[in-house]
Amino acid sequence: MHTDLLSEQEVSQQLGVPLSTLRWWRSQGRLGFIKLGRHVRFRREEVERFVAEGEVDEGRNHSRHIKGSGEDR
């Protein structure tokens, strides 16, 4: 029914980040989510938007650091 909704585990796997990083982004308002009772779900298009915003032009000499992710680049 809601194939456009993804669980935390699905998004974590797809993005290759631990659940703790995904939850941090969620708590900071970086990634929109939906609460269905006790369950957290993400809209597929919201996850795709989040990834697209993180794209870096390889012609530039810089990388994106995601604040609070615990990953320094």
N, C-alpha and C positions, 0 to 999 in steps of 0.2 A: 504494500500500500504506500509506504513512505520510502521509496527507494532513493529519494533525493536526500534523505537524512542518514547521517553516518554517526556511529558510536565513537566514543573517545578512543577506544582500542583501534578501530578502523583508521581514524585520522592519524593517530600516533604511528601506526604501521606505514601508512601511505607517505607521511612526511619524514619518516625515519628519525623521529625524536621520541624521547621517553615521555611517558604520561605526565611526569612532573613538569616538564617544559610546556607541554600542551596546556596543562592546568594553570601554569604561571601566565601564559599568553592570555588565557581566558580571563583570569582574575584582573589582568591589567587592561582589559577591554580591547586587546589587539585582535582577537578572533571571536566573532559573534557566535552565540550558541542559543539553544532552546532547552528549557527544562520541561520534561514530561514526568511529573511526579518526582521521583528520586533520580530519574535518568537524565543524562545530558546528551544532547544530540547536536550535530553540526549540519547545516545545510551544505550540500555539495558545492553549490555556487559560491558560498561564503569562503569555503576552503580554497577553491580555485582562485578567487579574488585575492586572498591572503598570499597565496603563492605567487601570483602575477605581480603583486606589489613588491615582492622581494627580489624580483629579477634584476640582475645587474648587467649593464652594457659591458660586454667583455672588452670593448675597445678602450674603456676607461681604466685607469690605474688605481682602482679601489675595490674594496669588498664591503659587503653589508654586514654590520654587526647587529644581531638581534639582542637588544637590551634585555637583560634579565634571563637570558636563556642558559647562562653558564658556559656558553661557547664563545671563546675569543678567537677571532679570525685575524 
